[in-house]
Amino acid sequence: MLGWLSTDDARFILILGSFGHGKTFLSHQLALGLPDQLPHVDPMVIELGALEKSFALDRLVAQHLVDAGVRQPDLDAFRYMVREGRIALIFDSFDELAARITYARATAYLDGLLAILDGTGKITDDGAAGPSSSSTTRRC
């Protein structure tokens, strides 16, 4: 996964697997190891499990930054850093979110995440495998 994130191209990595198979552990280990392997990329882990039904990425990121102690988040600077590949967004617990909403809304959330990747942005997301999916890591 670090190899995929180390390229200059935009990346979206979706980690699929059933509940309890280590997707969150993998996401957090990726965040911990990323600074050593890619010192120019800062990881940001954002929990989606508690997200309400309305999805606004700017609101989600602003709340995450405020919770982390940033007093006045600059969302324009944040989006610039994502576009330039200087922040790796790691969204955790997508499966918990998807269990509470419709399939159409879940795909709309994923479309919103992908919309960020208009430059060299890097995003990972963990989600439970559906009934016909195998446990795998996929690069899009």
N, C-alpha and C positions, 0 to 999 in steps of 0.2 A: 504494500500500500504506500509506503514511503517513496518507492520508486515512481509510482503514478503521480504522487503529489509533488515530486521534485521537478517535473517538467515545466516548461513555460506555458503549456497549453492549459485551458480551463479543464477542470476535472470535477466529476460528480461520482462518488463511490457510494453505492447502496449495499449495505450489509444485511443480508437476509438470514433468518433462522427462527426456529421456534422459541417460545418463551423459555428463559432459563439456560440458554445455550451460550451465553457469554458475549452478546453483542455490546452491551454496555461496558463490560470489562475491556473488550477490544477497543472501543471508542476512547475510553479513558486512558488506556495504555498508549494509544496513538497520540493523544494530547500530551502525555508525559514525555514521550520519546521524540516528538517532533522538533522541539528546540535544539536537541543535540544533533540531530541529523540534518535539519534544515534551519539554521539559525536566523535566516532572513524571513521566516514564516512563523507567525504567532498563532497558536491554536486558540480557538474559542469554543468551549463546549456549552451548548444551549439545550436545556431540558424542554422537551415538547410535551411530556406526559401530562403536565398540569395546565397546558394551554387551553383556553376557552374555545368555544366553537368559532368565534370570529378570528381570522388569521390576518394580522397585519405585521409584516416582517419588521418594519421600522419600530413599531410599538414593542414587539417582542425583544428586539435587540436593545432598545433604549431601556426597557425594564431590566434586562440582564446586566447592562452596564451600570445602572443605578444600584442594583443589588450588589454589584462587585465594588462599589465605592466611587464610581465615576460621578462627580457631582453634576456636570453639564455635558452629557454625551453629544458629540458632533457627528450626526448621522451622515452628513455629506462626506466627512473624512473617513468614516467607517466604510461607506460604499466604495470610495476611491481605493482604500486599502484592500478590500475584497477583490475589486476589479483588477488590481495590480498584482494579485497573488501574494500579498503580504500578510493576509489573515486566512487561516484554514478554518472554516466554519464546520463544527462537528455537532450535528443535531442528534440528540439522544432521545430514546423513548418514543419514536414515531409510532411504533406498534401500539403503545398505550393510547395515543391520540387517535389512531385509526380505528381502534375498537369502540370509540365513543361517537364517531361521526359516520356519515355516509361515504360510500366509495367515491362518489363524485366530488365530495368536499376533500377527501384525502388526496385525490389526484390533482385537485386545484392547489392544495398546499404544496405538493411536489412541483407543480408548474411554477409556483411563486418562488420556490427555492432555486429552480433552474434559471429563472429570469435574472438572478443575480450574476450568473456566469457570462456576462457579456464581454469580459476581458480574459484574464488568466486566473480568475477566481477558482478556489478549491473548496469543495463541500463534501463532507461525508455525512451519511444518515444511516441510522440503524432502524430496521423495520422487521416485523415478523414475517416469515414466509407464509404465503397463502397456501391453500390446500394443494394446489398444483405446482408450487414452487419447491425447489430443493434448497437446502442450506448452502449458500454460495456468496461470493463477493463478485460484484458486477461493476464494470467500468462503462460509463455512458459518455 
